[in-house]
């Protein structure tokens, strides 16, 4: 496997998403019973994933 910068960027984004999911679960456990935090966390996660998909599609063109 050659050292392609696009693959490094892709893995960095995937790593950020995985860490974000873990932090979201940890935050959900520690801040139980706060629906505003849940909404903000879910919106942030969805926005991050959408940004990743858009960036991935832009890189493939």
Gaussian input, Z-matrix of N, CA and C with variables (Angstrom, degrees):
# hf/3-21g

backbone

0 1
 N
 C     1     B1
 C     2     B2     1     A1
 N     3     B3     2     A2     1     D1
 C     4     B4     3     A3     2     D2
 C     5     B5     4     A4     3     D3
 N     6     B6     5     A5     4     D4
 C     7     B7     6     A6     5     D5
 C     8     B8     7     A7     6     D6
 N     9     B9     8     A8     7     D7
 C    10    B10     9     A9     8     D8
 C    11    B11    10    A10     9     D9
 N    12    B12    11    A11    10    D10
 C    13    B13    12    A12    11    D11
 C    14    B14    13    A13    12    D12
 N    15    B15    14    A14    13    D13
 C    16    B16    15    A15    14    D14
 C    17    B17    16    A16    15    D15
 N    18    B18    17    A17    16    D16
 C    19    B19    18    A18    17    D17
 C    20    B20    19    A19    18    D18
 N    21    B21    20    A20    19    D19
 C    22    B22    21    A21    20    D20
 C    23    B23    22    A22    21    D21
 N    24    B24    23    A23    22    D22
 C    25    B25    24    A24    23    D23
 C    26    B26    25    A25    24    D24
 N    27    B27    26    A26    25    D25
 C    28    B28    27    A27    26    D26
 C    29    B29    28    A28    27    D27
 N    30    B30    29    A29    28    D28
 C    31    B31    30    A30    29    D29
 C    32    B32    31    A31    30    D30
 N    33    B33    32    A32    31    D31
 C    34    B34    33    A33    32    D32
 C    35    B35    34    A34    33    D33
 N    36    B36    35    A35    34    D34
 C    37    B37    36    A36    35    D35
 C    38    B38    37    A37    36    D36
 N    39    B39    38    A38    37    D37
 C    40    B40    39    A39    38    D38
 C    41    B41    40    A40    39    D39
 N    42    B42    41    A41    40    D40
 C    43    B43    42    A42    41    D41
 C    44    B44    43    A43    42    D42
 N    45    B45    44    A44    43    D43
 C    46    B46    45    A45    44    D44
 C    47    B47    46    A46    45    D45
 N    48    B48    47    A47    46    D46
 C    49    B49    48    A48    47    D47
 C    50    B50    49    A49    48    D48
 N    51    B51    50    A50    49    D49
 C    52    B52    51    A51    50    D50
 C    53    B53    52    A52    51    D51
 N    54    B54    53    A53    52    D52
 C    55    B55    54    A54    53    D53
 C    56    B56    55    A55    54    D54
 N    57    B57    56    A56    55    D55
 C    58    B58    57    A57    56    D56
 C    59    B59    58    A58    57    D57
 N    60    B60    59    A59    58    D58
 C    61    B61    60    A60    59    D59
 C    62    B62    61    A61    60    D60
 N    63    B63    62    A62    61    D61
 C    64    B64    63    A63    62    D62
 C    65    B65    64    A64    63    D63
 N    66    B66    65    A65    64    D64
 C    67    B67    66    A66    65    D65
 C    68    B68    67    A67    66    D66
 N    69    B69    68    A68    67    D67
 C    70    B70    69    A69    68    D68
 C    71    B71    70    A70    69    D69
 N    72    B72    71    A71    70    D70
 C    73    B73    72    A72    71    D71
 C    74    B74    73    A73    72    D72
 N    75    B75    74    A74    73    D73
 C    76    B76    75    A75    74    D74
 C    77    B77    76    A76    75    D75
 N    78    B78    77    A77    76    D76
 C    79    B79    78    A78    77    D77
 C    80    B80    79    A79    78    D78
 N    81    B81    80    A80    79    D79
 C    82    B82    81    A81    80    D80
 C    83    B83    82    A82    81    D81
 N    84    B84    83    A83    82    D82
 C    85    B85    84    A84    83    D83
 C    86    B86    85    A85    84    D84
 N    87    B87    86    A86    85    D85
 C    88    B88    87    A87    86    D86
 C    89    B89    88    A88    87    D87
 N    90    B90    89    A89    88    D88
 C    91    B91    90    A90    89    D89
 C    92    B92    91    A91    90    D90
 N    93    B93    92    A92    91    D91
 C    94    B94    93    A93    92    D92
 C    95    B95    94    A94    93    D93
 N    96    B96    95    A95    94    D94
 C    97    B97    96    A96    95    D95
 C    98    B98    97    A97    96    D96
 N    99    B99    98    A98    97    D97
 C   100   B100    99    A99    98    D98
 C   101   B101   100   A100    99    D99
 N   102   B102   101   A101   100   D100
 C   103   B103   102   A102   101   D101
 C   104   B104   103   A103   102   D102
 N   105   B105   104   A104   103   D103
 C   106   B106   105   A105   104   D104
 C   107   B107   106   A106   105   D105
 N   108   B108   107   A107   106   D106
 C   109   B109   108   A108   107   D107
 C   110   B110   109   A109   108   D108
 N   111   B111   110   A110   109   D109
 C   112   B112   111   A111   110   D110
 C   113   B113   112   A112   111   D111
 N   114   B114   113   A113   112   D112
 C   115   B115   114   A114   113   D113
 C   116   B116   115   A115   114   D114
 N   117   B117   116   A116   115   D115
 C   118   B118   117   A117   116   D116
 C   119   B119   118   A118   117   D117
 N   120   B120   119   A119   118   D118
 C   121   B121   120   A120   119   D119
 C   122   B122   121   A121   120   D120
 N   123   B123   122   A122   121   D121
 C   124   B124   123   A123   122   D122
 C   125   B125   124   A124   123   D123
 N   126   B126   125   A125   124   D124
 C   127   B127   126   A126   125   D125
 C   128   B128   127   A127   126   D126
 N   129   B129   128   A128   127   D127
 C   130   B130   129   A129   128   D128
 C   131   B131   130   A130   129   D129
 N   132   B132   131   A131   130   D130
 C   133   B133   132   A132   131   D131
 C   134   B134   133   A133   132   D132
 N   135   B135   134   A134   133   D133
 C   136   B136   135   A135   134   D134
 C   137   B137   136   A136   135   D135
 N   138   B138   137   A137   136   D136
 C   139   B139   138   A138   137   D137
 C   140   B140   139   A139   138   D138
 N   141   B141   140   A140   139   D139
 C   142   B142   141   A141   140   D140
 C   143   B143   142   A142   141   D141
 N   144   B144   143   A143   142   D142
 C   145   B145   144   A144   143   D143
 C   146   B146   145   A145   144   D144
 N   147   B147   146   A146   145   D145
 C   148   B148   147   A147   146   D146
 C   149   B149   148   A148   147   D147
 N   150   B150   149   A149   148   D148
 C   151   B151   150   A150   149   D149
 C   152   B152   151   A151   150   D150
 N   153   B153   152   A152   151   D151
 C   154   B154   153   A153   152   D152
 C   155   B155   154   A154   153   D153
 N   156   B156   155   A155   154   D154
 C   157   B157   156   A156   155   D155
 C   158   B158   157   A157   156   D156
 N   159   B159   158   A158   157   D157
 C   160   B160   159   A159   158   D158
 C   161   B161   160   A160   159   D159
 N   162   B162   161   A161   160   D160
 C   163   B163   162   A162   161   D161
 C   164   B164   163   A163   162   D162
 N   165   B165   164   A164   163   D163
 C   166   B166   165   A165   164   D164
 C   167   B167   166   A166   165   D165
 N   168   B168   167   A167   166   D166
 C   169   B169   168   A168   167   D167
 C   170   B170   169   A169   168   D168
 N   171   B171   170   A170   169   D169
 C   172   B172   171   A171   170   D170
 C   173   B173   172   A172   171   D171
 N   174   B174   173   A173   172   D172
 C   175   B175   174   A174   173   D173
 C   176   B176   175   A175   174   D174
 N   177   B177   176   A176   175   D175
 C   178   B178   177   A177   176   D176
 C   179   B179   178   A178   177   D177
 N   180   B180   179   A179   178   D178
 C   181   B181   180   A180   179   D179
 C   182   B182   181   A181   180   D180

   B1=1.4689
   B2=1.5319
   B3=1.3051
   B4=1.4619
   B5=1.5229
   B6=1.3048
   B7=1.4697
   B8=1.5247
   B9=1.3405
   B10=1.4648
   B11=1.5257
   B12=1.3314
   B13=1.4772
   B14=1.5230
   B15=1.3547
   B16=1.4641
   B17=1.5190
   B18=1.3486
   B19=1.4670
   B20=1.5234
   B21=1.3277
   B22=1.4680
   B23=1.5294
   B24=1.3432
   B25=1.4656
   B26=1.5262
   B27=1.3524
   B28=1.4650
   B29=1.5145
   B30=1.3440
   B31=1.4648
   B32=1.5259
   B33=1.3308
   B34=1.4644
   B35=1.5254
   B36=1.3454
   B37=1.4623
   B38=1.5181
   B39=1.3404
   B40=1.4652
   B41=1.5198
   B42=1.3232
   B43=1.4662
   B44=1.5163
   B45=1.3400
   B46=1.4684
   B47=1.5195
   B48=1.3356
   B49=1.4648
   B50=1.5227
   B51=1.3516
   B52=1.4655
   B53=1.5246
   B54=1.3338
   B55=1.4726
   B56=1.5300
   B57=1.3370
   B58=1.4597
   B59=1.5216
   B60=1.3482
   B61=1.4683
   B62=1.5210
   B63=1.3399
   B64=1.4690
   B65=1.5265
   B66=1.3335
   B67=1.4657
   B68=1.5264
   B69=1.3360
   B70=1.4639
   B71=1.5239
   B72=1.3428
   B73=1.4650
   B74=1.5231
   B75=1.3405
   B76=1.4695
   B77=1.5290
   B78=1.3365
   B79=1.4611
   B80=1.5224
   B81=1.3373
   B82=1.4608
   B83=1.5158
   B84=1.3382
   B85=1.4633
   B86=1.5263
   B87=1.3435
   B88=1.4640
   B89=1.5244
   B90=1.3564
   B91=1.4681
   B92=1.5201
   B93=1.3380
   B94=1.4659
   B95=1.5222
   B96=1.3344
   B97=1.4537
   B98=1.5164
   B99=1.3367
   B100=1.4681
   B101=1.5275
   B102=1.3388
   B103=1.4687
   B104=1.5205
   B105=1.3475
   B106=1.4678
   B107=1.5300
   B108=1.3340
   B109=1.4647
   B110=1.5232
   B111=1.3382
   B112=1.4612
   B113=1.5243
   B114=1.3469
   B115=1.4659
   B116=1.5283
   B117=1.3317
   B118=1.4635
   B119=1.5219
   B120=1.3274
   B121=1.4555
   B122=1.5248
   B123=1.3345
   B124=1.4644
   B125=1.5268
   B126=1.3375
   B127=1.4668
   B128=1.5271
   B129=1.3256
   B130=1.4638
   B131=1.5220
   B132=1.3432
   B133=1.4633
   B134=1.5238
   B135=1.3403
   B136=1.4668
   B137=1.5265
   B138=1.3304
   B139=1.4670
   B140=1.5249
   B141=1.3401
   B142=1.4620
   B143=1.5211
   B144=1.3372
   B145=1.4631
   B146=1.5242
   B147=1.3465
   B148=1.4641
   B149=1.5255
   B150=1.3271
   B151=1.4580
   B152=1.5203
   B153=1.3383
   B154=1.4624
   B155=1.5247
   B156=1.3374
   B157=1.4665
   B158=1.5241
   B159=1.3399
   B160=1.4674
   B161=1.5297
   B162=1.3303
   B163=1.4589
   B164=1.5179
   B165=1.3372
   B166=1.4611
   B167=1.5250
   B168=1.3374
   B169=1.4618
   B170=1.5253
   B171=1.3292
   B172=1.4640
   B173=1.5267
   B174=1.3437
   B175=1.4615
   B176=1.5223
   B177=1.3392
   B178=1.4658
   B179=1.5212
   B180=1.3482
   B181=1.4716
   B182=1.5153
   A1=109.21
   A2=115.13
   A3=118.60
   A4=111.62
   A5=115.99
   A6=122.08
   A7=109.24
   A8=116.47
   A9=121.67
   A10=109.92
   A11=119.15
   A12=120.44
   A13=112.61
   A14=117.51
   A15=119.44
   A16=111.17
   A17=116.98
   A18=119.44
   A19=110.28
   A20=117.11
   A21=120.11
   A22=109.41
   A23=116.97
   A24=120.40
   A25=109.73
   A26=116.58
   A27=120.18
   A28=110.77
   A29=117.27
   A30=119.81
   A31=110.90
   A32=117.57
   A33=119.83
   A34=110.24
   A35=116.89
   A36=119.79
   A37=110.71
   A38=117.30
   A39=120.17
   A40=110.18
   A41=116.93
   A42=120.27
   A43=111.17
   A44=116.78
   A45=119.99
   A46=110.87
   A47=116.90
   A48=119.81
   A49=110.09
   A50=117.23
   A51=120.34
   A52=110.08
   A53=116.73
   A54=120.29
   A55=109.84
   A56=117.09
   A57=120.28
   A58=112.20
   A59=116.68
   A60=120.00
   A61=109.90
   A62=116.77
   A63=119.80
   A64=110.64
   A65=116.99
   A66=119.96
   A67=110.86
   A68=116.74
   A69=119.40
   A70=110.39
   A71=116.92
   A72=119.41
   A73=110.76
   A74=116.69
   A75=120.02
   A76=109.45
   A77=116.85
   A78=120.31
   A79=111.68
   A80=116.84
   A81=119.83
   A82=111.67
   A83=116.88
   A84=119.74
   A85=109.91
   A86=117.02
   A87=119.54
   A88=111.32
   A89=118.05
   A90=120.83
   A91=109.64
   A92=116.72
   A93=119.50
   A94=109.48
   A95=115.78
   A96=120.96
   A97=113.52
   A98=118.03
   A99=121.44
   A100=108.13
   A101=118.56
   A102=121.09
   A103=113.75
   A104=118.53
   A105=119.13
   A106=110.41
   A107=115.92
   A108=119.13
   A109=110.40
   A110=117.28
   A111=119.93
   A112=110.36
   A113=116.65
   A114=119.35
   A115=110.57
   A116=116.98
   A117=120.01
   A118=110.56
   A119=116.91
   A120=121.17
   A121=110.54
   A122=116.89
   A123=120.13
   A124=110.03
   A125=117.39
   A126=120.03
   A127=110.69
   A128=117.11
   A129=120.61
   A130=110.55
   A131=116.39
   A132=120.50
   A133=110.66
   A134=117.11
   A135=120.50
   A136=110.18
   A137=116.90
   A138=120.37
   A139=110.84
   A140=116.58
   A141=120.20
   A142=110.53
   A143=117.40
   A144=120.67
   A145=110.63
   A146=117.55
   A147=120.15
   A148=110.16
   A149=116.84
   A150=120.39
   A151=111.95
   A152=116.41
   A153=120.37
   A154=110.29
   A155=117.22
   A156=120.41
   A157=110.74
   A158=117.15
   A159=120.12
   A160=109.79
   A161=117.16
   A162=120.43
   A163=112.27
   A164=117.05
   A165=120.59
   A166=110.24
   A167=117.44
   A168=120.70
   A169=110.97
   A170=117.72
   A171=120.88
   A172=110.38
   A173=117.37
   A174=120.23
   A175=111.81
   A176=117.69
   A177=120.13
   A178=112.22
   A179=118.57
   A180=120.36
   A181=111.45
   D1=123.10
   D2=-177.90
   D3=-79.08
   D4=163.20
   D5=-174.75
   D6=-87.68
   D7=84.68
   D8=-176.90
   D9=-95.23
   D10=126.40
   D11=-179.43
   D12=-58.88
   D13=-33.63
   D14=-179.45
   D15=-64.07
   D16=-37.03
   D17=178.52
   D18=-66.36
   D19=-38.32
   D20=179.18
   D21=-63.12
   D22=-42.69
   D23=179.30
   D24=-63.89
   D25=-42.20
   D26=-179.85
   D27=-61.29
   D28=-46.06
   D29=-179.62
   D30=-66.54
   D31=-34.08
   D32=177.55
   D33=-64.27
   D34=-42.37
   D35=178.13
   D36=-64.94
   D37=-43.23
   D38=178.85
   D39=-61.10
   D40=-42.03
   D41=178.35
   D42=-61.95
   D43=-41.28
   D44=178.51
   D45=-63.54
   D46=-39.56
   D47=-179.84
   D48=-66.20
   D49=-43.21
   D50=-179.99
   D51=-62.25
   D52=-45.51
   D53=178.99
   D54=-63.21
   D55=-39.88
   D56=178.51
   D57=-62.67
   D58=-39.51
   D59=178.02
   D60=-64.66
   D61=-44.55
   D62=179.27
   D63=-61.51
   D64=-44.69
   D65=178.98
   D66=-64.10
   D67=-35.18
   D68=178.86
   D69=-64.90
   D70=-41.66
   D71=178.84
   D72=-66.70
   D73=-42.98
   D74=179.54
   D75=-63.48
   D76=-43.53
   D77=178.46
   D78=-63.30
   D79=-35.61
   D80=178.45
   D81=-66.21
   D82=-34.07
   D83=179.78
   D84=-73.72
   D85=-43.85
   D86=-174.04
   D87=-76.68
   D88=-32.51
   D89=-177.57
   D90=-107.08
   D91=47.90
   D92=-177.90
   D93=-69.51
   D94=138.15
   D95=178.17
   D96=87.65
   D97=19.73
   D98=176.73
   D99=-124.57
   D100=89.09
   D101=-173.61
   D102=-63.80
   D103=-29.92
   D104=179.85
   D105=-63.73
   D106=-40.78
   D107=178.28
   D108=-64.25
   D109=-39.18
   D110=178.91
   D111=-61.11
   D112=-44.88
   D113=-179.24
   D114=-62.27
   D115=-45.95
   D116=-179.45
   D117=-61.43
   D118=-42.61
   D119=-177.60
   D120=-64.75
   D121=-44.81
   D122=-178.74
   D123=-66.52
   D124=-41.97
   D125=178.09
   D126=-60.60
   D127=-41.48
   D128=179.87
   D129=-64.02
   D130=-42.06
   D131=-179.22
   D132=-64.84
   D133=-44.85
   D134=-179.95
   D135=-64.32
   D136=-42.08
   D137=179.47
   D138=-62.39
   D139=-41.07
   D140=179.25
   D141=-63.36
   D142=-43.46
   D143=-178.51
   D144=-67.76
   D145=-39.90
   D146=177.79
   D147=-63.48
   D148=-43.61
   D149=177.63
   D150=-60.71
   D151=-38.49
   D152=178.46
   D153=-64.47
   D154=-45.86
   D155=-178.27
   D156=-64.98
   D157=-41.95
   D158=179.35
   D159=-63.66
   D160=-44.74
   D161=178.82
   D162=-63.45
   D163=-38.34
   D164=179.37
   D165=-65.16
   D166=-44.36
   D167=179.19
   D168=-65.01
   D169=-37.67
   D170=179.54
   D171=-66.93
   D172=-35.74
   D173=-179.81
   D174=-71.06
   D175=-30.20
   D176=-176.54
   D177=-76.11
   D178=-20.14
   D179=-177.47
   D180=-75.13

